[in-house]
Amino acid sequence: MIWLIGCKGMLGTELSNLLEKTNLPFVGTDREVDITNKKALNEFINGKNINYVINCAAYTAVDKAEDDIQTCNNLNNLGAANIASCSSEIKAKFIHISTDYVFDGKGFIPYKEDDITNPIGVYGKSKRDGEISVLENNPNSYIIRTAWLYGKYGNNFISTMIRLMNERDEIKVVNDQRGSPTWAYDLVNIIINFINADRPYGIYHYTNEGDITWFDFAKEIYNLGRELNLIKKNCLVSPCTSEEFPSKVTRPSFSVLDKSKIKSTLGINIPLWNNSLKEYLKCLDC
């Protein structure tokens, strides 16, 4: 039996659907079971014969986190520690989702799993601390770091771009932050892969293949959106710098993750970002 925590979020909903299709028995919870309350977690897990716990719950409002430090840390660090501890007590394996924000983004070579972390904002620090807490509380854990996640069941960069491109004659998109988009559907298939076979525990990186800037991403969204009739008007997509969109926290300028470990461990080929983007856009009306 699998316990999926955060089952109503973008990634959790996608994973719930796939678990149902693959006939893997699971129970899903969201805010009704408080992950910051270890007693509540223990009470829920008691007697359910859980052997896998997947944590898709997280505080992800990067800018808001700068003024909401306690809540962010409670969910991303304390909550992760509580779940890891509870799963360890019943000898369940644990899958935890993390982020490229554990790195400072100042490098130029794709980050490997054992590279030194150096988060630069509250959100990134809370996720880095959460990783440490998970491994301390349940050594039988898989931590999957991902980046630039998008999916059908929540607002994301793509949905924002399509809306703006249908409203405006021109939009500006930052061209000095580089990373790899990740389709939630591709990521949940990776999670299922870990469940279906024994793999070495530890940290893994997963995004779609290829690296681009947000501007590159927006241009491809526009081109495919026009082709698929999701964008109904002409819109000029122009590059700009991050300084033109000031925020409370500095985003990593380089978020590319090295995926050699997960490819060799799982024996997989990872889809290119633009191929996954096209499949995602084709499925928007499914």
Backbone torsions as a table, in degrees:
resi	resn	phi	psi	omega
1	MET	NA	135.7	180.0
2	ILE	-105.8	136.8	172.2
3	TRP	-107.9	113.8	179.3
4	LEU	-100.5	114.0	-179.6
5	ILE	-99.4	133.3	-174.6
6	GLY	83.3	40.1	-170.7
7	CYS	-74.6	-10.5	-177.0
8	LYS	-103.4	-0.4	177.3
9	GLY	-80.4	-177.4	-177.3
10	MET	-60.5	-51.3	-179.4
11	LEU	-72.6	-41.0	-178.8
12	GLY	-62.9	-39.3	178.4
13	THR	-66.1	-42.6	177.9
14	GLU	-61.1	-41.6	-179.5
15	LEU	-70.3	-38.8	176.6
16	SER	-57.1	-45.2	-179.9
17	ASN	-61.3	-42.3	-178.3
18	LEU	-71.1	-37.2	177.3
19	LEU	-62.0	-39.6	177.5
20	GLU	-64.8	-43.2	-178.2
21	LYS	-66.5	-33.1	-178.1
22	THR	-91.5	3.5	177.3
23	ASN	59.8	30.7	173.7
24	LEU	-86.3	123.8	-177.6
25	PRO	-67.5	130.7	179.9
26	PHE	-152.0	161.2	170.9
27	VAL	-126.3	134.7	-177.8
28	GLY	-113.4	140.7	175.2
29	THR	-134.2	158.2	176.5
30	ASP	-131.3	-125.2	-174.7
31	ARG	-72.4	-12.7	-178.5
32	GLU	-68.7	-18.0	173.0
33	VAL	-116.3	110.6	-173.1
34	ASP	-75.3	112.2	-177.9
35	ILE	-72.0	-14.7	176.8
36	THR	-83.8	-2.3	-179.6
37	ASN	-115.2	100.1	-175.4
38	LYS	-63.0	-33.4	178.7
39	LYS	-62.3	-42.0	178.9
40	ALA	-63.4	-39.2	178.1
41	LEU	-65.1	-44.3	179.5
42	ASN	-63.1	-39.6	-179.8
43	GLU	-65.6	-38.3	-179.5
44	PHE	-70.6	-41.1	-172.9
45	ILE	-76.8	-19.2	-174.8
46	ASN	-60.5	125.7	173.6
47	GLY	77.9	8.7	-176.5
48	LYS	-98.4	-1.2	178.0
49	ASN	55.4	45.6	179.1
50	ILE	-77.2	130.6	175.2
51	ASN	-119.2	-7.4	173.8
52	TYR	-139.1	133.8	174.0
53	VAL	-121.0	129.5	178.6
54	ILE	-118.3	125.0	-179.1
55	ASN	-106.0	105.5	174.5
56	CYS	-104.8	5.4	-179.8
57	ALA	-83.0	138.7	179.4
58	ALA	-167.1	155.5	168.6
59	TYR	-90.9	115.4	-172.4
60	THR	-118.9	3.7	179.8
61	ALA	-78.5	90.4	-169.5
62	VAL	-59.3	-47.1	180.0
63	ASP	-70.3	-45.4	-179.2
64	LYS	-59.6	-31.4	-177.9
65	ALA	-60.0	-28.8	-179.0
66	GLU	-62.1	-26.5	178.1
67	ASP	-109.2	3.4	-176.2
68	ASP	-134.2	51.0	-171.0
69	ILE	-59.8	-44.5	-175.0
70	GLN	-64.6	-46.9	-179.6
71	THR	-62.6	-43.7	179.7
72	CYS	-59.4	-46.6	-179.2
73	ASN	-68.6	-35.9	179.4
74	ASN	-61.0	-42.1	-177.1
75	LEU	-79.3	-45.4	-171.6
76	ASN	-85.5	-22.6	-179.1
77	ASN	-114.2	-63.0	-179.5
78	LEU	-60.2	-45.8	-180.0
79	GLY	-60.7	-44.3	178.7
80	ALA	-62.2	-41.1	178.4
81	ALA	-62.6	-43.4	179.8
82	ASN	-61.6	-45.1	-179.2
83	ILE	-64.8	-43.5	179.2
84	ALA	-61.0	-42.5	-179.9
85	SER	-63.9	-46.4	180.0
86	CYS	-62.3	-42.6	-179.7
87	SER	-66.3	-36.7	179.3
88	SER	-65.4	-39.1	-177.9
89	GLU	-62.4	-28.0	179.0
90	ILE	-105.5	13.0	177.7
91	LYS	60.1	36.0	176.7
92	ALA	-95.0	146.0	174.1
93	LYS	-78.0	151.7	-173.1
94	PHE	-127.0	131.1	173.8
95	ILE	-115.8	122.5	-175.1
96	HIS	-124.6	135.0	-178.6
97	ILE	-96.1	128.1	178.1
98	SER	-124.8	-158.8	-163.5
99	THR	-148.4	157.9	172.6
100	ASP	-65.9	-16.9	-177.5
101	TYR	-69.0	-4.0	173.9
102	VAL	-72.7	-13.7	175.8
103	PHE	-102.1	159.3	-177.9
104	ASP	-84.6	-11.8	177.0
105	GLY	75.5	17.0	-178.2
106	LYS	-94.6	0.5	-178.3
107	GLY	-87.4	-178.9	178.5
108	PHE	-133.2	-1.6	178.8
109	ILE	-115.1	134.7	-179.0
110	PRO	-48.8	134.1	-175.9
111	TYR	-72.7	132.5	173.8
112	LYS	-93.9	163.9	-174.9
113	GLU	-60.4	-31.5	-176.6
114	ASP	-97.8	8.1	174.0
115	ASP	-66.1	150.7	-178.3
116	ILE	-67.7	131.0	177.5
117	THR	-83.6	151.0	178.8
118	ASN	-158.6	68.6	-176.9
119	PRO	-63.8	148.6	-173.9
120	ILE	-114.4	4.2	178.8
121	GLY	-142.6	171.5	-177.8
122	VAL	-59.7	-46.2	-179.2
123	TYR	-59.2	-51.2	-179.2
124	GLY	-60.7	-40.9	178.5
125	LYS	-64.5	-39.5	-179.8
126	SER	-66.1	-37.0	178.6
127	LYS	-72.0	-38.7	176.5
128	ARG	-63.1	-45.7	179.2
129	ASP	-64.4	-34.4	177.1
130	GLY	-63.8	-40.0	176.6
131	GLU	-59.0	-46.8	-179.6
132	ILE	-60.9	-43.7	-179.3
133	SER	-63.5	-40.3	179.6
134	VAL	-61.0	-49.6	-177.1
135	LEU	-68.1	-30.3	177.4
136	GLU	-72.1	-34.3	-173.7
137	ASN	-94.4	-22.0	176.5
138	ASN	-149.4	98.0	-179.7
139	PRO	-65.1	-16.9	177.8
140	ASN	-89.4	57.9	-174.2
141	SER	-124.8	148.0	170.2
142	TYR	-114.2	124.2	174.3
143	ILE	-109.3	121.2	-179.7
144	ILE	-110.5	111.3	175.4
145	ARG	-86.0	134.3	178.7
146	THR	-135.4	-178.8	-176.5
147	ALA	-157.5	154.8	172.7
148	TRP	48.5	50.1	-173.7
149	LEU	-78.2	137.9	174.7
150	TYR	-140.8	156.7	179.8
151	GLY	-170.0	176.4	-171.9
152	LYS	-75.2	-23.4	-168.1
153	TYR	-108.2	41.6	176.2
154	GLY	176.4	159.7	177.2
155	ASN	-66.1	142.8	-179.3
156	ASN	-157.2	179.2	-177.6
157	PHE	-56.2	-41.1	-176.7
158	ILE	-66.4	-46.2	-179.9
159	SER	-62.9	-37.2	177.4
160	THR	-65.3	-44.9	180.0
161	MET	-61.6	-45.8	-179.3
162	ILE	-61.4	-42.0	178.7
163	ARG	-62.7	-47.7	-178.0
164	LEU	-66.5	-37.6	-179.9
165	MET	-68.1	-24.9	175.1
166	ASN	-84.9	-11.7	-177.5
167	GLU	-105.1	-31.7	-169.5
168	ARG	-117.0	161.4	176.1
169	ASP	-87.3	-22.3	179.7
170	GLU	-150.6	142.2	171.5
171	ILE	-132.8	151.2	176.4
172	LYS	-111.7	138.0	-177.6
173	VAL	-134.4	138.3	-174.3
174	VAL	-64.2	140.3	-175.5
175	ASN	-121.1	17.8	-178.8
176	ASP	-124.9	21.3	172.4
177	GLN	-125.5	123.7	-174.2
178	ARG	-116.6	135.6	179.1
179	GLY	-165.0	-163.6	-177.5
180	SER	-130.8	116.3	176.8
181	PRO	-61.6	153.4	179.9
182	THR	-137.2	120.6	175.6
183	TRP	-79.0	127.0	-178.3
184	ALA	-55.7	-35.7	-179.9
185	TYR	-62.1	-40.5	177.5
186	ASP	-65.6	-41.1	-178.8
187	LEU	-64.9	-41.9	-178.4
188	VAL	-67.4	-28.8	174.3
189	ASN	-66.3	-33.0	174.9
190	ILE	-67.0	-41.3	178.1
191	ILE	-60.1	-43.7	178.0
192	ILE	-61.7	-36.6	178.4
193	ASN	-59.7	-41.5	178.4
194	PHE	-65.5	-36.7	-178.7
195	ILE	-69.7	-37.8	-172.6
196	ASN	-79.6	-10.4	-179.6
197	ALA	-149.4	148.0	178.0
198	ASP	-71.2	126.3	177.8
199	ARG	-126.6	157.4	175.6
200	PRO	-61.4	134.8	179.0
201	TYR	-69.9	159.4	176.6
202	GLY	136.3	-161.4	-175.9
203	ILE	-97.0	137.6	177.6
204	TYR	-133.2	151.5	175.4
205	HIS	-108.4	135.3	174.5
206	TYR	-145.1	122.9	166.4
207	THR	-143.5	174.0	169.8
208	ASN	-69.4	160.3	-177.7
209	GLU	-73.7	152.8	178.7
210	GLY	94.7	155.1	175.5
211	ASP	-135.3	141.1	-173.2
212	ILE	-146.9	176.0	170.7
213	THR	-97.9	168.2	175.9
214	TRP	-60.5	-34.1	177.2
215	PHE	-63.4	-45.7	176.5
216	ASP	-58.4	-42.7	179.9
217	PHE	-61.2	-46.6	-178.8
218	ALA	-63.3	-39.6	179.0
219	LYS	-61.7	-41.7	-179.2
220	GLU	-70.8	-35.9	175.2
221	ILE	-60.1	-43.4	179.8
222	TYR	-64.2	-47.9	-177.6
223	ASN	-61.9	-46.4	179.8
224	LEU	-70.9	-35.6	179.1
225	GLY	-63.7	-38.3	176.0
226	ARG	-68.1	-41.9	-179.3
227	GLU	-62.1	-37.4	-177.1
228	LEU	-95.5	5.6	177.7
229	ASN	65.5	26.1	173.8
230	LEU	-84.8	-24.3	176.6
231	ILE	-116.3	121.9	-166.9
232	LYS	-104.7	4.1	-178.8
233	LYS	-141.0	165.2	176.0
234	ASN	-76.2	135.8	178.6
235	CYS	-144.7	129.5	178.3
236	LEU	-84.6	124.9	178.1
237	VAL	-103.1	114.8	-174.2
238	SER	-116.2	146.3	178.2
239	PRO	-80.7	153.8	174.6
240	CYS	-151.6	177.4	179.0
241	THR	-98.6	162.0	177.3
242	SER	-62.2	-28.7	-179.6
243	GLU	-63.2	-22.8	179.4
244	GLU	-78.7	-10.6	176.6
245	PHE	-128.5	71.8	-176.0
246	PRO	-62.5	143.4	178.3
247	SER	-141.4	170.7	-177.2
248	LYS	-72.2	-21.4	-179.3
249	VAL	-131.3	143.1	178.1
250	THR	-79.5	124.8	175.8
251	ARG	-76.3	146.9	175.5
252	PRO	-59.4	131.7	180.0
253	SER	-79.4	-19.5	178.7
254	PHE	-135.8	108.8	-174.1
255	SER	-117.6	22.9	-175.2
256	VAL	-77.5	127.8	-178.5
257	LEU	-105.4	134.8	176.0
258	ASP	-75.8	127.6	-175.1
259	LYS	-111.8	17.6	-178.7
260	SER	-58.5	-41.3	-175.9
261	LYS	-63.5	-48.4	-176.7
262	ILE	-70.1	-33.1	178.8
263	LYS	-67.3	-41.5	-179.4
264	SER	-75.1	-36.7	-178.6
265	THR	-68.8	-44.6	-177.5
266	LEU	-90.6	-13.8	-177.8
267	GLY	64.7	48.2	-173.3
268	ILE	-121.5	158.7	165.3
269	ASN	-105.7	133.6	-176.7
270	ILE	-97.7	131.6	-179.0
271	PRO	-62.4	145.9	173.6
272	LEU	-66.7	147.6	-175.4
273	TRP	-59.2	-39.6	-176.6
274	ASN	-73.4	-30.9	175.8
275	ASN	-67.7	-42.7	178.5
276	SER	-67.0	-37.2	177.2
277	LEU	-59.6	-44.8	-179.0
278	LYS	-64.4	-42.0	178.9
279	GLU	-63.6	-40.3	178.1
280	TYR	-61.9	-47.9	-179.1
281	LEU	-63.6	-35.1	177.7
282	LYS	-67.6	-25.1	-177.4
283	CYS	-91.6	-2.3	-174.5
284	LEU	-61.2	-30.2	179.9
285	ASP	-100.3	9.5	-178.9
286	CYS	-71.2	NA	NA
